[in-house]
Amino acid sequence: MPESSSVPSIRRDHLLVTATLLIASAWAWWLVQPGGPLCGVFGVAVLWPALLVRASMRAGRGWLAAVLAWLAFLGPWAVCLEWVRHVSVAGYPALVAYSAAWPAVFVALIRWIGAGWPRLPWSVLAGVTWVSLEYLRAEVVFDAWPFHLAGHSQWGGPETMLASVGGIWLVGMLVVSAGGAVAGMVTRRVAAWPRAVEAGLPVLLILLAAVVSAPRPSEAPPLRVLGVQTNLPQSNKIGWSAEQQAEDVPAFLRQTKDGLAAAEADLVVWPETMVPGLGFEPATLALLRDIGSAATPWSRWPRAIMAAATQSGIPWIVGTPTWVDVDVVDGMLEPGARFNSGVLVEPGGATSRVDKVFLTPFGETMPYVRAWPWLEALVMDVGASGMRFNLDAGAAPSRLVLEYGDIGDWWLAVPICFEDAVPSVTRSMCVRDGRVAADVIVNISNDGWFGESDAGRAAHAAAAAWRAVEMGRPMLRVANTGYSGLYLPDGSTRQQTQARVQATDLFVIPRYGGRTLQAWWGNWVPRLCLLALFAGIVMRWRSGRT
């Protein structure tokens, strides 16, 4: 049967050609990942989905193309996630295999749907399908796996402001739909008008990015924050001896004191989990005081930091564990709950805190099996021997407030570690009753988990930066081992420290107002895409049966 002028070329090709296209797509994807050699180059970012869609078109069988895509993406994902090997030997291959499965599902879906609806533009099919799957991966399945999204590599480019309209999802849609359009136009032997239809979605998104104006800061006085980037060589959650604490914490305090001597600041911020002990809860500290010298190791460093904040005359935010409702049972301290917290220590001694509400999947909680402690312990023994998950999630998202007479009150959303990478989690901290009720997003993180992998740190920083554009508020990150930095709502990076160095930096944070569409409506783009994909699958399935 002759090929129609408007029907895409979907035919059985040599297996080697399809496999070559998929391998080229996978490594082109790796090139533009945060920390990669061509990160931010839009032309290469479009290349990998173009090759992926083209391979799907050429495939004779969708299931075989999916298997080949999974095999092709195993290598690049293994390189991106090499840092996991040092945390969990068993978890590393599992996470690589899981991550590579998503492009495989994408190939199978667009091959199957495209074969049934040959007049559907590949740009639309690819963009909608990819965003739907990316949303499921990043926010739904296994709680969340939000790193290495399609739009992450485009920070600072002309398309950045799309995130203020539809989040990181709309940026990813531009990248993948543009690749789909390239594949469709190269393949179709058609007139100019159908080619224009194929390019319609990416062109529309480019025009939208051009007309969305970047926000401007107000004339109000800025907030001056001294960020203290510590450089512990590995995560201190695994083990931090008393001897090492006696070296590290005084070094952090000296580092902070020297930074304050060199710059005038309104606030000091330390990274996540940099305070040994049981935290700053007044009732817990009172109990430890009543116990006497035997409990000094658990209260020594919180009290030292409170004294340093008092001496400095300005508030500090520090990352710390928090034990609440502590009791003595058979000579042992037993908490009613324990949290990963960010605590605001006022110079006068008062404290307030936010608790981590979204525990890191497989790092602080075990998705799905956490309801059965015995099963969770069994899985941990296999995947990460010696570790136990004993943190509680905070009751609800909350904020901290800094009360200044001269520069006005500043409301702070404080996502802790992984929370900054999940769009809906950060939004829940920033938005109240439809309005943005935070003036700045302050992320405290311990990126010591990444070991020697600066690419892993870059991926975390890249994922977090997009919250600034989405919420229309500055994002300040202060991370153990880096990257600490200040990211603005216009998609620019004002400052960023080097990785794996001990450093202090003064971040001058401007005040912004207004509300973005993404802050107002949340994840409306991926949810609409997911609804459209589900409807398409049902219609395609029904048409295939008739």
Backbone torsions as a table, in degrees:
resi	resn	phi	psi	omega
1	MET	NA	130.1	-177.4
2	PRO	-68.2	151.0	-179.1
3	GLU	-75.2	129.5	177.1
4	SER	-70.1	152.0	-179.1
5	SER	-68.8	-14.7	-177.5
6	SER	-118.3	9.8	-177.9
7	VAL	-105.2	129.6	-179.3
8	PRO	-66.1	153.0	-178.5
9	SER	-79.6	102.2	176.8
10	ILE	-121.9	102.8	-175.4
11	ARG	-146.6	165.7	-179.8
12	ARG	-72.5	121.5	178.5
13	ASP	-119.7	171.0	178.9
14	HIS	-61.3	136.4	-177.1
15	LEU	-57.4	-34.9	-177.6
16	LEU	-65.0	-37.2	-179.8
17	VAL	-65.3	-46.8	178.5
18	THR	-61.0	-44.7	179.8
19	ALA	-63.2	-38.9	179.0
20	THR	-63.7	-43.9	177.9
21	LEU	-61.2	-41.1	-178.7
22	LEU	-68.7	-40.7	177.9
23	ILE	-64.7	-43.0	177.8
24	ALA	-62.3	-39.4	177.4
25	SER	-62.2	-45.1	-177.2
26	ALA	-61.7	-43.3	-177.9
27	TRP	-79.8	-26.3	170.8
28	ALA	-65.6	-36.9	174.4
29	TRP	-59.9	-44.4	-179.3
30	TRP	-62.7	-37.1	-176.7
31	LEU	-60.4	-30.7	-175.2
32	VAL	-101.1	7.3	177.8
33	GLN	-70.5	151.5	177.2
34	PRO	-51.5	129.4	-174.6
35	GLY	88.4	-9.6	179.1
36	GLY	-79.7	166.1	-173.3
37	PRO	-67.3	-25.1	-177.1
38	LEU	-122.3	26.3	178.6
39	CYS	-59.7	131.5	179.5
40	GLY	94.7	-9.0	179.0
41	VAL	-84.7	106.8	-172.5
42	PHE	-62.2	-38.0	-178.9
43	GLY	-60.4	-39.0	177.8
44	VAL	-75.8	-34.3	177.4
45	ALA	-61.9	-33.2	177.4
46	VAL	-77.9	-26.3	-175.7
47	LEU	-63.0	-44.6	-174.3
48	TRP	-65.5	-42.1	175.3
49	PRO	-69.0	-30.5	176.9
50	ALA	-61.4	-45.1	178.5
51	LEU	-66.6	-37.9	-179.3
52	LEU	-65.8	-44.5	178.2
53	VAL	-66.4	-41.8	179.9
54	ARG	-61.7	-40.1	177.4
55	ALA	-64.6	-36.8	178.2
56	SER	-64.3	-39.1	178.6
57	MET	-62.5	-39.7	-173.4
58	ARG	-79.5	-18.0	-171.8
59	ALA	-65.5	138.2	176.2
60	GLY	-78.5	-37.6	179.4
61	ARG	-127.3	129.4	-178.0
62	GLY	-63.4	-40.2	-178.0
63	TRP	-66.2	-36.3	178.9
64	LEU	-69.4	-40.2	176.7
65	ALA	-62.4	-36.9	179.0
66	ALA	-65.2	-43.0	177.9
67	VAL	-61.9	-44.5	179.1
68	LEU	-63.9	-38.7	178.0
69	ALA	-63.9	-42.0	178.2
70	TRP	-60.4	-45.4	179.1
71	LEU	-64.4	-38.9	-178.1
72	ALA	-66.0	-37.3	-176.5
73	PHE	-85.6	-8.2	177.6
74	LEU	-59.4	-44.4	-177.3
75	GLY	-62.4	-54.8	179.1
76	PRO	-59.9	-40.2	177.8
77	TRP	-66.3	-35.3	177.6
78	ALA	-62.5	-37.5	177.7
79	VAL	-69.0	-45.7	-179.0
80	CYS	-62.1	-35.0	-173.4
81	LEU	-104.8	21.2	-177.5
82	GLU	-57.3	-30.4	-179.5
83	TRP	-62.3	-26.9	-178.5
84	VAL	-64.5	-28.8	-178.3
85	ARG	-58.4	-31.0	-178.6
86	HIS	-82.9	-12.0	178.7
87	VAL	-98.1	-44.9	-178.5
88	SER	-147.0	110.4	-179.3
89	VAL	-63.3	-40.7	-179.8
90	ALA	-76.4	-33.0	-177.8
91	GLY	-72.0	-26.5	-176.8
92	TYR	-60.6	-57.9	-179.9
93	PRO	-63.8	-32.3	179.7
94	ALA	-64.9	-43.1	-179.1
95	LEU	-70.1	-36.9	176.3
96	VAL	-61.7	-47.9	-178.9
97	ALA	-63.1	-41.4	179.8
98	TYR	-64.6	-44.9	-178.0
99	SER	-64.8	-40.3	-179.6
100	ALA	-70.4	-16.7	-179.1
101	ALA	-71.5	-26.0	-176.1
102	TRP	-67.7	-46.9	173.4
103	PRO	-62.8	-27.8	176.6
104	ALA	-66.3	-43.0	176.5
105	VAL	-63.0	-39.6	177.7
106	PHE	-58.4	-47.1	179.9
107	VAL	-60.5	-45.3	-178.2
108	ALA	-63.3	-41.9	-177.0
109	LEU	-67.7	-49.0	-176.1
110	ILE	-71.4	-28.7	175.8
111	ARG	-65.2	-44.3	-176.5
112	TRP	-71.6	-48.1	-179.5
113	ILE	-67.7	-41.9	-179.5
114	GLY	-63.3	-34.1	178.7
115	ALA	-67.9	-32.2	-179.7
116	GLY	-84.3	-27.4	-179.3
117	TRP	-124.0	73.8	-172.7
118	PRO	-65.2	-19.0	-179.6
119	ARG	-88.7	-5.9	178.7
120	LEU	-71.9	126.3	-179.9
121	PRO	-58.3	133.0	178.7
122	TRP	-63.3	-29.9	178.6
123	SER	-61.8	-42.2	179.6
124	VAL	-70.6	-47.6	-179.1
125	LEU	-59.8	-45.8	-178.7
126	ALA	-67.1	-46.4	-177.4
127	GLY	-62.3	-48.1	-178.7
128	VAL	-65.8	-43.4	-178.3
129	THR	-65.8	-45.0	-177.8
130	TRP	-64.6	-44.5	-179.4
131	VAL	-63.6	-39.3	178.0
132	SER	-60.6	-48.0	-178.9
133	LEU	-68.1	-38.3	-179.8
134	GLU	-65.2	-37.8	176.8
135	TYR	-63.7	-43.6	177.7
136	LEU	-60.8	-44.2	179.7
137	ARG	-66.3	-43.1	-170.5
138	ALA	-80.9	-24.1	-172.5
139	GLU	-134.0	-8.2	-170.7
140	VAL	-122.0	-63.8	-172.2
141	VAL	-71.7	134.7	-176.9
142	PHE	52.5	39.6	-180.0
143	ASP	73.6	-57.6	178.7
144	ALA	179.7	142.0	170.1
145	TRP	-143.1	81.3	-165.6
146	PRO	-97.9	13.0	178.9
147	PHE	-86.7	157.8	174.1
148	HIS	58.9	46.9	172.9
149	LEU	-81.1	159.6	-172.4
150	ALA	-60.4	-33.3	-177.3
151	GLY	-86.8	-11.0	-174.1
152	HIS	-57.9	-34.1	-174.4
153	SER	-73.1	-10.3	-171.9
154	GLN	-99.2	16.3	178.5
155	TRP	-57.0	131.8	178.2
156	GLY	87.3	-7.8	178.9
157	GLY	-82.0	174.0	-178.2
158	PRO	-64.5	-18.4	-179.9
159	GLU	-88.2	-0.5	-173.7
160	THR	-57.9	-40.1	-174.0
161	MET	-68.1	-10.4	172.6
162	LEU	-57.3	-29.2	-178.2
163	ALA	-65.9	-24.8	177.4
164	SER	-72.4	-19.7	179.5
165	VAL	-93.3	-49.9	-175.1
166	GLY	-133.2	21.4	176.3
167	GLY	73.7	-175.5	177.9
168	ILE	-58.9	-22.2	-178.8
169	TRP	-63.5	-40.0	-177.8
170	LEU	-70.7	-32.3	175.4
171	VAL	-67.1	-43.5	176.8
172	GLY	-63.0	-36.1	177.3
173	MET	-62.7	-40.6	177.4
174	LEU	-59.9	-47.7	-177.7
175	VAL	-59.7	-50.0	-173.5
176	VAL	-75.8	-38.3	179.0
177	SER	-67.1	-34.7	175.7
178	ALA	-64.0	-41.2	175.7
179	GLY	-63.7	-40.9	177.0
180	GLY	-62.4	-39.0	178.4
181	ALA	-64.1	-42.5	178.6
182	VAL	-60.9	-46.6	-179.7
183	ALA	-62.8	-42.1	-179.4
184	GLY	-65.6	-42.5	-177.9
185	MET	-72.5	-31.4	177.5
186	VAL	-70.6	-34.6	-174.9
187	THR	-83.3	-42.1	-174.4
188	ARG	-71.8	134.8	171.9
189	ARG	-100.3	79.4	-169.4
190	VAL	-132.8	170.5	178.8
191	ALA	-75.5	176.7	-175.0
192	ALA	-63.8	-37.1	-175.3
193	TRP	-64.5	-49.5	176.1
194	PRO	-60.0	-32.5	175.8
195	ARG	-63.6	-39.4	178.3
196	ALA	-64.6	-38.4	176.5
197	VAL	-62.0	-42.1	179.1
198	GLU	-59.2	-37.1	-178.1
199	ALA	-87.8	0.9	-171.5
200	GLY	-60.1	-48.3	-176.1
201	LEU	-64.6	-51.7	179.4
202	PRO	-63.0	-36.0	177.5
203	VAL	-64.1	-42.2	177.8
204	LEU	-60.1	-42.4	179.5
205	LEU	-67.5	-37.3	177.1
206	ILE	-64.2	-41.9	177.9
207	LEU	-65.4	-39.1	177.4
208	LEU	-62.1	-43.2	178.1
209	ALA	-61.2	-34.4	-177.9
210	ALA	-71.3	-30.8	-175.4
211	VAL	-93.5	-15.5	178.3
212	VAL	-77.2	119.1	-176.1
213	SER	-83.6	144.4	176.8
214	ALA	-75.4	141.2	-179.5
215	PRO	-70.7	155.3	177.4
216	ARG	-117.3	142.7	179.4
217	PRO	-70.8	157.5	177.3
218	SER	-79.6	175.9	178.6
219	GLU	-85.6	1.4	-178.4
220	ALA	-64.7	152.9	179.0
221	PRO	-58.5	141.2	-179.8
222	PRO	-78.7	170.3	173.0
223	LEU	-100.8	127.4	-177.5
224	ARG	-103.6	113.9	-173.2
225	VAL	-117.6	129.0	173.0
226	LEU	-91.1	108.9	177.0
227	GLY	-89.6	129.4	-177.9
228	VAL	-109.7	101.6	178.3
229	GLN	-88.1	111.1	176.2
230	THR	-84.3	170.6	-175.6
231	ASN	-142.8	56.5	173.1
232	LEU	-69.5	134.3	-172.6
233	PRO	-67.4	-19.0	176.9
234	GLN	-149.7	166.8	-177.2
235	SER	-61.7	128.0	179.0
236	ASN	-79.3	2.6	175.4
237	LYS	-72.5	-22.9	-177.6
238	ILE	-76.3	-42.4	-179.2
239	GLY	-179.4	128.4	-177.6
240	TRP	-137.3	99.9	-174.7
241	SER	-67.6	157.1	178.6
242	ALA	-60.8	-37.0	179.4
243	GLU	-65.4	-41.7	179.8
244	GLN	-70.2	-36.4	175.4
245	GLN	-59.5	-40.7	-178.6
246	ALA	-65.6	-19.6	174.3
247	GLU	-91.9	-43.3	-170.5
248	ASP	-72.7	-50.8	-173.3
249	VAL	-64.3	-45.9	174.1
250	PRO	-58.6	-32.3	176.8
251	ALA	-66.7	-39.6	176.0
252	PHE	-62.5	-41.5	-179.2
253	LEU	-65.6	-41.6	176.7
254	ARG	-64.1	-42.1	178.5
255	GLN	-58.2	-43.1	179.6
256	THR	-67.4	-44.8	-179.7
257	LYS	-60.8	-42.5	178.6
258	ASP	-65.1	-38.9	178.5
259	GLY	-64.4	-40.0	179.1
260	LEU	-70.2	-29.5	177.2
261	ALA	-69.6	-26.3	-176.9
262	ALA	-93.3	-16.5	-174.8
263	ALA	-149.1	143.7	176.9
264	GLU	-85.9	123.5	-175.1
265	ALA	-128.6	157.3	175.3
266	ASP	-100.0	-14.9	-174.3
267	LEU	-158.3	144.7	172.1
268	VAL	-111.0	137.6	176.6
269	VAL	-127.8	126.6	172.3
270	TRP	-104.3	157.8	179.6
271	PRO	-71.1	179.2	178.0
272	GLU	-63.9	143.2	171.8
273	THR	52.0	40.4	178.7
274	MET	-100.0	6.9	-178.8
275	VAL	-118.1	109.8	174.9
276	PRO	-67.3	157.1	177.1
277	GLY	113.4	-161.8	-175.1
278	LEU	-105.7	7.3	174.7
279	GLY	100.5	-167.8	-170.2
280	PHE	-110.8	8.9	-178.6
281	GLU	-60.9	123.8	-174.4
282	PRO	-55.4	-43.3	-178.6
283	ALA	-64.8	-37.1	179.4
284	THR	-67.9	-44.1	178.1
285	LEU	-63.7	-36.6	178.6
286	ALA	-65.4	-41.7	177.4
287	LEU	-62.2	-43.5	179.9
288	LEU	-64.0	-36.5	177.7
289	ARG	-65.2	-40.6	-179.7
290	ASP	-67.6	-33.2	178.9
291	ILE	-65.1	-36.5	176.6
292	GLY	103.9	-155.7	-171.9
293	SER	-62.9	-27.0	-179.8
294	ALA	-63.2	-24.4	-178.5
295	ALA	-98.9	1.9	-177.5
296	THR	-55.7	-41.2	179.9
297	PRO	-57.6	-24.6	-177.4
298	TRP	-87.6	-14.6	-177.7
299	SER	-121.1	-6.7	-172.9
300	ARG	-59.3	-51.4	-172.1
301	TRP	-77.9	-36.6	171.1
302	PRO	-57.7	-40.7	179.4
303	ARG	-68.5	-35.8	178.5
304	ALA	-65.8	-38.3	180.0
305	ILE	-71.1	-37.4	175.7
306	MET	-62.4	-39.1	177.7
307	ALA	-66.5	-39.5	179.4
308	ALA	-66.4	-39.1	177.4
309	ALA	-63.8	-41.3	177.8
310	THR	-61.6	-43.6	-179.7
311	GLN	-66.0	-34.9	-178.2
312	SER	-73.1	-27.7	179.4
313	GLY	81.4	6.6	178.7
314	ILE	-133.4	157.9	179.9
315	PRO	-72.4	155.2	175.6
316	TRP	-124.6	143.6	166.8
317	ILE	-111.2	125.0	-176.7
318	VAL	-130.5	144.3	175.7
319	GLY	-86.0	128.3	-172.2
320	THR	-154.2	152.1	165.2
321	PRO	-72.2	152.7	177.9
322	THR	-132.4	122.0	173.3
323	TRP	-104.8	130.8	178.8
324	VAL	-124.9	156.8	180.0
325	ASP	53.6	48.5	-176.4
326	VAL	-80.2	139.8	177.3
327	ASP	-135.4	161.3	176.3
328	VAL	-101.7	116.6	-178.4
329	VAL	-123.1	116.1	-179.3
330	ASP	52.7	41.3	176.7
331	GLY	79.2	3.0	-179.7
332	MET	-114.5	147.4	176.2
333	LEU	-81.1	125.2	-179.2
334	GLU	-124.6	118.8	179.4
335	PRO	-86.3	150.2	170.6
336	GLY	-72.8	-31.7	176.4
337	ALA	-158.4	154.0	176.4
338	ARG	-135.5	137.7	-173.3
339	PHE	-128.1	157.9	166.4
340	ASN	-95.8	116.3	-166.1
341	SER	-128.3	158.1	164.1
342	GLY	-113.3	120.1	-173.7
343	VAL	-112.8	130.2	174.5
344	LEU	-92.2	116.3	-180.0
345	VAL	-104.5	114.9	179.5
346	GLU	-83.3	152.9	179.2
347	PRO	-58.3	-29.9	179.7
348	GLY	-79.9	-2.8	178.0
349	GLY	104.1	-12.7	177.7
350	ALA	-71.5	149.7	179.3
351	THR	-133.1	152.4	169.4
352	SER	-143.4	160.5	-173.1
353	ARG	-148.4	157.9	165.6
354	VAL	-119.4	143.9	179.0
355	ASP	-109.5	147.1	178.5
356	LYS	-64.9	122.1	-176.7
357	VAL	-97.3	-19.1	-176.8
358	PHE	-121.8	96.4	-177.1
359	LEU	-71.1	144.7	-176.1
360	THR	-68.4	121.6	178.9
361	PRO	-59.3	131.4	178.2
362	PHE	68.3	-3.7	174.3
363	GLY	-109.2	-33.7	178.9
364	GLU	-131.0	-11.6	178.4
365	THR	-153.0	159.0	-179.3
366	MET	-112.4	105.0	-178.1
367	PRO	-54.6	141.1	174.7
368	TYR	72.1	-47.4	-175.4
369	VAL	-89.2	-3.2	-177.2
370	ARG	-64.1	-20.8	178.7
371	ALA	-69.5	-16.3	179.4
372	TRP	-119.9	94.1	-175.8
373	PRO	-54.0	-37.6	-179.0
374	TRP	-65.0	-38.2	179.6
375	LEU	-72.0	-38.6	177.4
376	GLU	-61.1	-43.3	178.8
377	ALA	-62.1	-38.7	179.2
378	LEU	-64.9	-44.9	179.1
379	VAL	-63.0	-40.5	179.5
380	MET	-64.6	-38.3	179.7
381	ASP	-63.5	-33.0	179.3
382	VAL	-78.6	-44.3	-171.6
383	GLY	-92.5	-29.2	-176.7
384	ALA	-153.6	74.8	-174.9
385	SER	-58.2	133.7	178.1
386	GLY	97.7	-20.4	179.7
387	MET	-88.6	148.7	172.8
388	ARG	-139.5	143.6	178.4
389	PHE	-96.2	112.8	-177.0
390	ASN	-131.6	18.6	178.1
391	LEU	-90.6	150.2	172.6
392	ASP	-104.4	148.2	175.2
393	ALA	-82.1	143.1	176.7
394	GLY	-60.3	154.5	-175.0
395	ALA	-66.2	-39.1	-175.9
396	ALA	-162.4	153.8	175.9
397	PRO	-60.3	141.1	179.3
398	SER	-145.0	175.0	-177.6
399	ARG	-131.4	165.0	172.6
400	LEU	-109.7	151.9	179.6
401	VAL	-125.7	134.2	173.6
402	LEU	-106.2	123.2	-177.9
403	GLU	-104.6	109.6	-179.7
404	TYR	-122.7	130.9	178.4
405	GLY	-72.0	-34.4	-173.3
406	ASP	-87.3	-33.0	-177.5
407	ILE	-112.6	3.3	179.0
408	GLY	84.0	168.3	179.6
409	ASP	-72.7	143.7	174.6
410	TRP	-121.1	123.4	175.6
411	TRP	-96.0	129.4	-173.5
412	LEU	-115.8	122.6	164.6
413	ALA	-85.1	130.8	-173.4
414	VAL	-125.4	77.4	171.6
415	PRO	-67.4	139.2	-176.2
416	ILE	-107.7	121.1	177.0
417	CYS	53.1	-117.8	-171.6
418	PHE	-59.0	-23.5	-177.6
419	GLU	-58.9	-30.1	-177.2
420	ASP	-70.1	-17.3	-176.4
421	ALA	-90.1	-12.8	-176.5
422	VAL	-101.8	111.2	-172.9
423	PRO	-54.4	-45.5	-175.7
424	SER	-69.2	-29.3	-180.0
425	VAL	-69.8	-48.0	178.1
426	THR	-63.4	-39.5	178.4
427	ARG	-60.7	-38.5	-179.6
428	SER	-62.7	-24.6	178.3
429	MET	-85.0	-23.3	-173.5
430	CYS	-96.6	-30.4	-169.1
431	VAL	-106.3	130.7	174.7
432	ARG	-130.2	122.9	178.0
433	ASP	52.9	40.3	175.9
434	GLY	82.6	-2.3	179.0
435	ARG	-116.8	152.7	178.1
436	VAL	-79.6	111.5	-173.9
437	ALA	-104.1	18.2	176.3
438	ALA	-122.6	143.1	178.0
439	ASP	-93.4	-23.5	179.1
440	VAL	-156.3	148.7	175.1
441	ILE	-102.7	119.5	-179.2
442	VAL	-113.8	107.0	179.1
443	ASN	-96.3	126.8	171.6
444	ILE	-109.4	133.1	-172.6
445	SER	-144.3	152.9	171.3
446	ASN	-116.3	96.3	-179.0
447	ASP	-93.2	21.5	173.5
448	GLY	-63.8	-19.8	177.6
449	TRP	-58.9	-26.6	-174.9
450	PHE	-77.3	-4.6	176.4
451	GLY	57.8	-123.2	-179.6
452	GLU	-90.7	4.3	-174.5
453	SER	-90.4	97.5	174.1
454	ASP	-71.9	-22.7	175.3
455	ALA	-64.3	-37.8	175.9
456	GLY	-63.3	-42.3	176.9
457	ARG	-63.7	-40.9	179.3
458	ALA	-62.9	-38.1	179.0
459	ALA	-64.3	-39.8	179.0
460	HIS	-67.0	-45.8	179.6
461	ALA	-63.0	-39.9	-179.5
462	ALA	-65.7	-39.9	178.2
463	ALA	-64.8	-39.5	-176.8
464	ALA	-72.4	-37.4	-173.7
465	ALA	-56.8	-33.5	-176.2
466	TRP	-65.5	-19.3	177.3
467	ARG	-64.8	-26.9	178.9
468	ALA	-63.6	-45.5	180.0
469	VAL	-71.6	-41.1	-179.1
470	GLU	-60.8	-42.7	-175.9
471	MET	-94.0	-12.0	-177.6
472	GLY	71.4	25.8	-178.7
473	ARG	-134.5	147.8	178.8
474	PRO	-61.9	146.5	175.1
475	MET	-114.4	117.4	173.8
476	LEU	-106.7	124.7	174.7
477	ARG	-110.3	132.2	172.2
478	VAL	-125.6	111.1	-169.2
479	ALA	-128.2	135.3	169.1
480	ASN	-61.3	127.4	-176.8
481	THR	72.7	-2.9	177.9
482	GLY	88.3	176.4	-4.5
483	TYR	-83.7	123.2	169.3
484	SER	-87.8	148.0	-178.2
485	GLY	-176.7	168.6	177.3
486	LEU	-118.5	121.7	-176.5
487	TYR	-120.3	130.4	-170.3
488	LEU	-103.7	159.9	-177.6
489	PRO	-65.8	-10.8	176.3
490	ASP	-89.8	5.8	178.0
491	GLY	86.0	16.6	180.0
492	SER	-106.3	154.6	174.3
493	THR	-103.7	112.0	-178.4
494	ARG	-77.8	-42.7	179.7
495	GLN	-146.8	150.9	172.8
496	GLN	-157.1	129.8	-179.2
497	THR	-78.5	167.3	171.0
498	GLN	-76.6	157.8	178.8
499	ALA	-84.4	153.2	174.5
500	ARG	55.5	41.3	172.0
501	VAL	-134.1	152.6	172.4
502	GLN	-86.6	124.7	-173.1
503	ALA	-153.6	152.1	167.6
504	THR	-121.5	146.9	-179.5
505	ASP	-146.9	141.2	176.0
506	LEU	-93.2	120.0	179.8
507	PHE	-106.8	118.0	179.6
508	VAL	-97.0	109.8	-169.2
509	ILE	-103.6	115.5	178.2
510	PRO	-74.5	159.2	178.8
511	ARG	-97.6	132.8	178.9
512	TYR	-118.2	154.4	174.1
513	GLY	-124.0	-169.9	177.3
514	GLY	83.7	-177.9	-176.2
515	ARG	-144.2	134.9	176.9
516	THR	-88.8	161.2	176.1
517	LEU	-64.9	-35.8	178.3
518	GLN	-64.9	-40.9	177.3
519	ALA	-64.4	-36.4	-176.5
520	TRP	-73.6	-48.5	-173.2
521	TRP	-101.5	-12.5	-179.7
522	GLY	70.5	-144.8	-173.1
523	ASN	-82.7	55.8	-178.3
524	TRP	-71.7	-34.0	-178.6
525	VAL	-65.3	-53.7	-178.2
526	PRO	-67.5	-28.6	179.4
527	ARG	-70.3	-39.3	174.9
528	LEU	-64.7	-40.7	178.0
529	CYS	-61.5	-43.9	-179.0
530	LEU	-64.0	-39.8	176.7
531	LEU	-63.5	-43.5	179.4
532	ALA	-65.2	-40.4	179.5
533	LEU	-65.0	-42.2	179.3
534	PHE	-62.3	-43.9	177.8
535	ALA	-62.4	-40.6	178.6
536	GLY	-63.7	-40.1	179.1
537	ILE	-64.2	-44.0	-179.9
538	VAL	-63.1	-46.1	-178.8
539	MET	-65.5	-40.4	179.0
540	ARG	-65.3	-40.0	-179.9
541	TRP	-65.5	-42.7	-179.8
542	ARG	-68.0	-38.5	179.1
543	SER	-67.5	-30.9	179.2
544	GLY	-72.2	-19.4	-178.7
545	ARG	-90.7	-15.6	-177.4
546	THR	-92.9	NA	NA
